[in-house]
Structure formats: C-alpha cells, structure tokens
Amino acid sequence: MQGPRAFEHSIIPHSAGWQSAIHQARYFASPLAARWTGRHAGVLGPEVSFFSVSPSLLLVSAVKRAEDGGGDLVVSRIVTIRLTAA
C-alpha cells in the first residue's frame, strides 16, 4: 500500500511494569463513542452496563454476536493480565 499514513500514539506514565498501564492503553485504543439524540423520557438509568468482569486483572478484549444464527448468543474474549514478572 502506498500513500500517506496516519497513526496515533500515547505515552502512559506508570510506576510498575507495562502491565500496570494496560487498562489505560485499552481506553486509548477503543475510545468511548457518544451519540446525540433528542430529548426523550428514556428507559435507562444514569448508569448502564452490558456486563462486567472481575477481578480487575481480567480484560474484555472483544464482544460479538454468535455466528450460529441465534440472535441472543454473545461470544466474548476475556484475557488475564499477569502483573508479575515471568
């Protein structure tokens, strides 16, 4: 591929190894997207989440619909961040 290229990078200060900055790096790589709507009554509370994982060493890296035709199934990829030296 030829032509101009564009990229973004971020320097994330951290006191320990790179693992301590992984959550901030993920926020940079996948920023929050907001959509404007007109004023309406709405049905959601002030805080909404599709799901959550714990402990904080788990990181959701992908979520998608299952490909088997069942509209209610979701496939997710959850990885573990190791904070200790190998």
ABEGO torsion letter per residue (X at the ends): XBEBBBBBBBBBBBABBAAAAAAAAAAAABBBBBBBBBBBAEABBABBBABBBOBAABBBABBBBBAAGBAABBBBBBBBBBABBX
